[in-house]
Amino acid sequence: MITSEVLKTTDEICAILRVSRQTLWRLTKENPSLPGRVRIGRLTRWSEKELIGWLSSQ
């Protein structure tokens, strides 16, 4: 069974979190457990579901 997961762009995740791109990258460097980042070739996409779940558990 294939489940489709919505992947958001970096800009969309920044808008959801209300942070700049630089702050988002800093968060990924400072906290390697930050989930949801998916590399597709040269593109970076984020699993909104995983990221929101992680934030709510913090």
C-alpha positions as CSV (number, residue, x, y, z in Angstrom):
1,M,0.0,0.0,0.0
2,I,1.4,3.4,-1.0
3,T,0.7,6.3,1.3
4,S,1.2,9.8,0.0
5,E,2.7,12.3,2.3
6,V,2.6,16.0,1.7
7,L,6.1,17.5,1.3
8,K,6.5,21.2,1.8
9,T,9.2,23.5,0.4
10,T,11.6,25.3,2.7
11,D,9.7,28.6,2.2
12,E,6.4,27.0,3.1
13,I,7.9,25.5,6.3
14,C,9.5,28.9,7.2
15,A,6.0,30.5,6.8
16,I,4.4,27.8,9.1
17,L,7.1,28.2,11.7
18,R,7.3,32.0,11.2
19,V,11.1,32.0,10.9
20,S,13.6,33.0,8.2
21,R,15.4,30.5,5.9
22,Q,18.6,31.2,7.8
23,T,16.9,30.5,11.2
24,L,15.5,27.2,9.8
25,W,19.0,26.1,8.6
26,R,20.5,27.1,12.0
27,L,17.8,25.0,13.8
28,T,18.8,22.0,11.6
29,K,22.5,22.4,12.5
30,E,21.9,23.0,16.2
31,N,19.3,20.2,16.5
32,P,20.1,17.2,14.3
33,S,17.0,15.4,15.7
34,L,14.8,17.9,13.8
35,P,12.7,15.5,11.7
36,G,11.1,15.8,8.3
37,R,13.9,16.9,6.1
38,V,14.0,15.0,2.8
39,R,16.5,15.4,0.0
40,I,15.3,14.7,-3.5
41,G,18.3,15.3,-5.7
42,R,19.3,18.9,-5.2
43,L,15.9,19.8,-3.7
44,T,15.0,19.9,0.0
45,R,11.5,19.1,1.0
46,W,10.0,18.8,4.5
47,S,7.4,16.4,5.9
48,E,4.9,18.8,7.5
49,K,3.3,16.0,9.5
50,E,6.6,14.9,11.1
51,L,7.8,18.4,11.8
52,I,4.5,19.6,13.4
53,G,4.5,16.4,15.5
54,W,8.0,17.0,16.7
55,L,7.2,20.6,17.5
56,S,4.1,19.6,19.6
57,S,6.2,17.2,21.6
58,Q,8.8,19.8,22.5
